[in-house]
Amino acid sequence: MLRRFIRPGGMASFDNTHLTRLTDLINQAVRDVISEYTSVGHAVPSLDTLDPGPFPTPEAVPARLRKAIQVIEAACAQLSCTVALPGSVLLNKSLEHEEPACLLVATEARIADLLLDKPEGLPSSELAGHTGLEETKLTRVLRLLATRHCFKEVKPNVFANNRLSIQLLSTGAMSSIVGYFTDEGLRASSYLNEFLTTSSGAGDDSDNPFKRSSGLRLYDYFKTDQGHQRGKRFTRAMIGWGDATGQGFLSKVYPWDTQPENTTVCDVGSGNGWVSIGLLRNYPHLRVVQQDQPQVIETAKELWAKELPIAVEKGRVEFIPFNFLEDAAVEGCDFYYLRSILYDGLLHNWPDSECKLILNNVRKSMKPRSKLILDEYVLLEATSTRVVDAHNSDVNLDFAPEPLLANYGAGKIRAYNMNLLMMNIFGAQERTFSELVSLW
């Protein structure tokens, strides 16, 4: 927003520091990015390369680099919205649904697979022949994606993979994640307004936009002939989501090396066990209890036997099936860990009443000195002020530098997109810190 000041002599001057402060943030963040890559002997990969770079997983990304990326994403988006005409910004935003629709086409048609090891690219006519899609329509889809830097148009009507599109290979989990978000997620979103304007009430968790779109709740839909294959994709997507967002952070966010021998961590809703496997690899003096549905526990046993058999042999891991909505967690553990993003998810997949039930089933099993670790998105309000309330006065919340929105805006937009996705598909939500505290 342009701020107008009047000098004492009556002459008007205009303050453009809101622009220069944004560009200063961008420039400093870019220098930080270059410095972090240089420190490991690597240049920042260009979009045209297929080089994955020196940081293969989110948890491998240094904290300074993560912060710089957030600042760049936030400041570039805020700068664009500031300098562009408001009508142009709104028109562009209202058309953004076309990109995920095109991503679904490219993913389902396995375009990235067809372009694998084809650096010179393939003409859209040949891609159409392989996929059975109409050539001119497929060209339009791929050109929009290339314009958004996913795939590249190496010459007119000839397309090749780039650093983004190579992630869509059918052999990787990202294609399943993108498929789920742009299929079930996008269809549910199209019913959001209808749902909000005709819903029977906030307490009716039997109704949500996805049910409006399909006639069934998500897991019931996956049991149908139409939804069966999508259910398989969903399972792959949830495993891949853990890979894409970082399953190794648990070993980094707490001083586990200071904990005594045989400190016990109960992984509530443990899924396939990848998170706890990473924890015991780094801290073999700990013990882990895996708790999830019986069929999930059987899958976890197979994974542990393959990935960390020594933990099984030495009794460092125990497998106890349970239903967190009906059963109490195993008693007397030192830590209880709940992660939102494996398999069915935990707190963010459930409305408040079920979340309180899940947490109560953990609470009644805890010792007086037991600790609860929640691995969840924590939302901040989209305000320019840095507000600390009574609930979070002792919490080190990550506020963005001014003049960015306090919650980093586009730099952390995924959490706010997930907040809507949870509402649209499950009738659930992500939460602010105060909202998480209120559940306990």
N, C-alpha and C positions, 0 to 999 in steps of 0.2 A: 504494500500500500504506500502511495506517495504521501509523505508528510510535508506540510507546508509551514514554514516559519516566517515571521515578519521581523526584519531587522529594526533596530531602534529608529532609524531614519525613515521608516515606512516602506522600504524596498523589499519586495518579496524575493526569497531565495528558497531553493528546494533541496531537500536532504535526500541524496541517493545512496547513503551509506548502507541501506538494507541490501543493495545490489553488490556493492564492493565487499561487504562482509561475507556474502555468500560465495563470491568468487575467491576471496581469501581462504575460506574454508576448503573449497575445492582444490585450490592450488597446493595448500599444505597437505591435504589428504593424499593427493597424487604423489607428492614427494615422499610421503610415508609409505605408500604402496611400492614405489620404485626402490626405496631403501630396504624394505623387507625382502623383496625378491633378490636384490643385489647381494644381501647378506648370505643368501644360500647359493650364490653363483648362478643366478637365473634371470633372464629378462622376463618382463611381464608378457605372457603369451598374447598374440594378436587374435582377433576373431577368426582370421583366415586359417589359423593353424589348428591341427587336431591334437596338439600337445596338451596333455592334461595339466601340466605344470607341476611344481614341486610340492604342492599341498594336496594330497589325494583325498583327504577326508576333512569335514568341517572342524573336528577337534585338532587337526594338524595345523590349522591356520593360526598364526600368532595373534595374540589379543590386539596388538597395535594395528595389524592388517585388517582384522575384523572391524575395528572401530573406524578405520579409514574408509573401508568399503561402505559402511553405513552412512558416513558423512557424505561421501560422493553421491550415493543414491538419493539421499534426502535433499542435499543442496541443489543438485542438478534438476530434480523434479520441481523444487520450490522456485528455482530461478526461471525455469521454463514457464511455470504457471504465472509468475510475476510479470514477465516481459511480453508474453503472447496476449493477443486480444481475448477477453473473457469468453466471447461467443465461440471463438475457435477452440479454446480449451474444452469447453463443454461439449461441442460437437465431437471432438476427438474422443472424449471420455465416453460419450453415449454410444460410440461405435466400437469400443474396445472388446465387446463380446465376440466380434468377428474373429479375433486372433485365436482364442481358445477353440472356437469351432474349426478353424483351419488346422490347428494343432492335432485335433482329434482325427481329422481326415488323414493327415500325414502319418500319424502314429498307427492308425488302423491299416493303412496301405503299406506300412513298412518302407517308407521312402528312404529313411536313413540306411536301412539294410541294403536296398538296391544301389545306393550310392557309395557303399563301403568299398574302399580301395579303388575309387574312381575320382582321383583328384582333378581330372579334366572335366568331370561332370558328365551328365547324361541329358540329352534333349527331353523335353516334356513329352514328346511323341513316344519315345521309347519307354519312359516311365508309365505313360498311359497304357501302353501295350502290356506291360507286366502286371499292372494293377486292375485293369478292366475299367478304369475311370475315363471319362471323356477328356480329351487332350486339352481343349481350351479352358475348360473349367478347372482342371488340375493345375494348369499354368497360372491361373489367377490365384488359386490357393497358395501355391508355392511362392509366387511373387510377393504376396502380402507378408508371408513369413520371412522371406529374404529381406524385405523392407524393414522388418523388425529384427533383423540380424540373426534369425534362425534359418539355416541354409544360406547359400550365396548363389546369386545368378552370375555365373562366370562370363557368359555372353548371352545375347538375347535368346530366351526360351531354353537355356541350358543351365542346369542346377547341380550344385555339388554340396557335400557336407562342409560344415565348419565346426568351430569349437563348441557351439551350442547344440546343433542338430545331431552331432555324433552321440550325444547323450540319449537319443531316442531309439537307439538300436533295440530290437526286440529281445536281445539276449540280456539287456540290462533292466534293472527295476524301474528306472526313470520312465520308461515307456508305459509301464503299468500305472505309475502315479499320475502321469499326465492324462492317461486314458480315463482314470477314475474321476479326476477333477473336471475334465472337459466333457465327460459324458454324464454320469449321475449328478455330479456337482452342478454343471451348467444347466441341465434340465430342471433340477430343483430350483435354481436361482430364478428361472423364468416364471416361477409361480410365487415368488416372494411377495409381490405387491398384492396379488389376489389373497394370499394367506393372511397378510397383515390386516387387510381391509374387511375380511369376512370371517376371521378366526373366532371360534366360540369362546375364547378366553385364554389368558396367559397360563392358567393352571391345567389346560387340556393338553397333556403331552402325547395323546394318541394321534394328534393332527400336526402335520408339518408340511413344508413345501414339497419335499420329496414324495411324500404319500399322495399329495395332490397330483403330482406328475405321473405316478405309476400305479396308484390305487393301493399300494402296500407300503409298509415300513421297510427299511432297507434290507434287513436280514431275512425278512419274509420274501421279499422280492428276489433275493439271491437263491431261494429254494425253487423258484419257478423255472420252467424250461427257458424262458426268455432271459432270465437273470442268472442262470447257472454259470455260464462262462464269465460273466461280469463278477460273480462272487469269487471265482478263482483269481481273476485279475486283482480284485480287492485285497486278497491275502498277499499276493506278490507285492502289491503297492504298499501295504503297511510295513512289510519287511524292508522294502526299498526306502520307504520314508525314514526309517531309522538310519539307514546308511547315508541318505542325503542330508539329514539334519544333524547327524552326529550321535553315535551310540557310545562313544568313548569318553564323554564329558564327566560321567560319574566319578571316574578315577582321578579327575583333575580338580573337582570343585570342593573337595573336603580333604583335610590332612589325615588321610588314612594311615600314613606311616607312623603317626603318633598314637594310634589305637593299639591296645594290648593284644597279645596272641589270642586267637579264637573269638575275637569280636564278631558278633553274628549280625548279618544284614539280611532281612527278609525282603525279598523282591516281590511285592504284591502286584498281581497281574503281570507276571514275569514274561509272558510270551515265550518266544523260542529260547530265550536265555542269553542272547548276545551281549546285553548290557552287563550282566553279572559275570559272564566269561571274561570280558575285558577288565572288570574290576579285580578278579582273582588272578589274572595274568600279571597284573601290576603289583598286587598286594596278596601274595599267597598265604600270609599269616591269618587272613580273615576266613570266616565261614559264611556260606550263603544258603539261604532257604528259598527255593523256587516255589511260588504258589500261583496257580492258575487253574483253569478248567481241566478236567482229567485228560481230554484228548490233546490239549495243548501241552500238558506236562509230558505226555508220551513223546511228542515231537521234541521237547526240550531235552529229554534224556538222550535221544539219538544225537542231537547236536553236541551236547557236552561230551558224549563218548567219542565223538569224532574230533572236536576242537580242543578239549582240555581233559583228556582221560585221566591225567594224574590227579586232578581235583576229585574225580569220582572215586578213584582207587584209594585215596587218602581220607575219604569221608569229609572233604571240605565243602561239599554241596549236598543238600538234601532236597528231595522232590516231594512236596505235599500238595495233592490236588484239593481245591476248594472253590466255592462260588462266593465272590466277595460281596454279593448282595444278600447272601443267606448265611454265610459262615463267618465265624471270627477268624482272624489271621492267627498263625501259630504264635503261641504265647512266649513271652520272655526274651524277645530279641533285643539287641542293643539299638539297631536302626531298622526303620520301616521305610522302604523306598517305593514310591508310586510314580510311574512314568506314563505320560499320556499317550504315547504315539506308537506303541506296539500292539499288533492284533486289534482287539476291539477298542483299545484305548481305556483310559480311566476317567478322571474327573471331567475332562472337556467333552466327553461323549455322553454325559449324563446331566439331567436337570438337577437343581439344588437338592430336592428331596432324596434322590438316589445317591448324590455325592455325600450327603450327611450320613446316609446309611452305610456307605462304603467306609467312610472315615471312622464312624462309630465302631464298626467291626474291627478296625485296626486299634482304635483307642483302648477298647476293653482288654486287649491282649498285651498292651505295653506295660513295661516296668516303670517305676517312678522316674528313672533316669534315661529311659528310651527316648530316641530322637526320631522325628518324622522328616523325611526328605521328599519334597514334592518337586518333580521335574515337569514343570508346566510353563506355558507362555504366561507372562505377567503383563497385562495391558496397562498403559498409561493414557490419561485423557489427552485428546488432540488440542491442547491449549498451548499458547506461547509462554504461559507462566509455569514456573517450577513449584508445584504444590506438594507439600509434605503434610499429611494429616496424622492424627493420633495413632492410627494403625501402623503407619510405616515410618514413624519418626526415627526409629532405630535401624532402618533398613537402608542399605546402600543402593538406592534405585539409580538407574543409568539414565540421567537426563541428557538430552542433546545440547550442544553449545548453541547459544543464540547467534543469529536470529532464527534458527530452525525451530520447528515445533518441538515441544519438550519430549514427545514420544518418538522423535526421529522421522515422523511422516513416512515418506516412501522408503526410507532406509530400513523400516521394520514393518512394512505393509503386510508381509506374509501373516503375521499374527492376527491382524485385523481382518484379512481375508478368511483366515481359518475360523475366526469368531463367527462370521456370517455362514461359512460352510457348515459349521457345527449346528447352527440354528436351522439352516435349510434342510439338513439331512437327518439330524437326530433330535431336533428340538432342544439342543444343549448349547454350550457356550464356552468361550475362553473368559478369563476373569481378571479384574484388577487385583492388586495385592489385598486391598481391603475386603473385596468380595471373597477371596480365598480364605482370609482370616475368619470371616463370618461363618464359613462352613464348619469350622472347627469348634 
